[in-house]
Amino acid sequence: MKYLDEFSDPALARRLIDQIHAVTTRPWAMMEVCGGQTHSIIRHGIDQLLPEGVEMIHGPGCPVCVTPLEIIDRALAIAALPEVIFCSFGDMLRVPGSGRDLFTVKSEGADVRVVYSPLDALEIAKQNPARQVVFFGIGFETTAPANAMTVFQARQLGIRNFSLLVSHVLVPPAIAAIMESPSCRVQAFLAAGHVCSVMGTAQYPPLASKYGVPIVVTGFEPLDILEGIRQAVTQLEEGRAEVSNAYRRVVPAEGNVPAMRMLDDVFEVTDRTWRGIGTIPDSGWKLSPRYRAFDAEERFAVGDIHTAESSACRAGEVLQGLIKPHECSAFGKECTPRNPLGATMVSSEGACAAYYAYRRLSLVGAE
Ligand code: SF4
């Protein structure tokens, strides 16, 4: 299949692996930011093909995993309201809140619907003028343009019974927060190509320069990731800390200018809490004043939300790259994809789910 087979070519992969081995003289630790990249690395065993001491640290770039518990609990409370049709992508339905998930709320009678686009939710709002339709808008810079477009259209069309429960997060402030952490071991980043396809690469040179880390923009197929690692290791070995784009077929340096204009109009930057990590200043978006009337948090007074994470779950440490999933004592025992204790086991992009799916069940050092 075009763009799949050719980016999984074993001969080209072997050549890139040989080049990485040839250039590496000492241990390095680099973080792939995106959960999609984590999934691909574990699925293809890329981390096991690298020179000894070159470690992939799995970053916090899984949108489902970092959506804060407080927002999940708020979603559960709004979804339970009798006048509400609550719409979401399917992967949010099993994310555990403090006590239950959206599936449970649905089984108790709430009108929770899985949609494939926020525009589907807008259509449901058109067809149900007597109901309130809420779309759960989470994710990084990649999913935000479609959500922004939907709110823009709702305003243009005068559809007042639609609102967005927003929890958008941004990658560059997360990179800064990771580098500021006293326990940070990251020496280079593989930046997420789909985020950069929207936002371009202009936000990264100041980070590379301030923290002295190479940042390589790359994609999700095995050859994309290997080329990203090759470029990052080469920079580290040569003492450089620059931004390079290993995903030029998708990422223009300037990004998607019309999408960025739409985002600027509909959203404004705000502090956001990341599940398992905490509050990162200026790390997310909320609706701008022009669109505030479509903010589900303001429309529905669901009272004080008191959150309680599972005491067994170490997803916060996983998301910060401090432990690997199989170092959590609940991994594969109390916590499985069928019975997840934390969000990193729910989402297909979550590091715990990837380790479980591809049988990385052993402890570090025993692989
Ligand atoms: S294995 Fe389960 S309990 Fe452990 S960190 Fe991952 S999601 Fe949390």
Boltz pocket constraint, residues with backbone or C-beta under 6 A from the ligand:
constraints:
  - pocket:
      binder: B
      contacts: [[A, 312], [A, 313], [A, 314], [A, 315], [A, 316], [A, 318], [A, 325], [A, 328], [A, 329], [A, 330], [A, 331], [A, 332], [A, 335], [A, 336], [A, 340], [A, 341], [A, 342], [A, 343], [A, 344], [A, 345], [A, 352]]
      max_distance: 6.0
